[in-house]
Amino acid sequence: MKKSQLKVELRDNTGKESSKKFRRGGMVPGVLYSPHDKENLILKVKKDGLSKLLSAKSHGLIDLEIDDGKKKVSRLAVIKDIQYNSLKKQIVHVDFYGVTLKEKLTLEVDIELIGEPIGVKDGGILQIELRKVEIECLPSQMPDSLKVDLSSLKVGENISVGELEIPEGVEVLTSPDRIVAAVVLPSKTEEVVEEEAEAAAEGEVGEGKVETKGEPPSSAPKTPKKE
């Protein structure tokens, strides 16, 4: 498969304050680890470069170009984990896992849903139950995603992990009974809410106002009480 390229740099400083300083400078702290290294490599990567890589759908196998300030070396890796700031939705840390082409690895890949189910056109609701599956394969056989065509899915039907089309050399570790997506009938609550919303909209359009009971608004004149 095609490899993505990403430039990273070694960093000496660790800790919260150093990480904050890197982020303010447009860098994301990270680490590269593997069973073949005695020590983890502490890295930093440009936020723009990492964001561009993540926005592409084919970023599975990465050729890391590591600059230690004196020389540059290349390492094959995959992204094992990304940590986000829950408030600002910004990347605060990234974990790379070093791989070799001869050893299998275990990782999660995205499920890419394609098409609009026929059941949705008939009034059903699409429920997505699973967005990733765990697989095992050689790095050269790692798919960018597992595509699922939902267009033929009718109301009351679902697609499970066991029905996914799996590339050769890839073993799916997620249970085959897990439901990926299903088309279901709308619940009674959803129907009532929808009917009330439609009724309110018709009232606003037809009458121009909605009649209410009870005390008049404070701005309206009140009838004086008889003594």
ABEGO torsion letter per residue (X at the ends): XBBBBBBBBBBABBEAAAAAAAAAAGBBBBBBBBAABABBBBBBBBAAAAAAAAABABAABBBBBBBAGABBBBBBBBBABBBBBAAAGBBABBBBBBBBAABBBBBBBBBBBBEBBAAAAAGBBBBBABABBBBBBBAAABBABBBBBAAABBBGBBBBAAABBBBBGBBBABBAABBABBBBBBBAAAAAAAAAAAAAAAAAAAAGBBBBBEBBBAABBBBBBBX
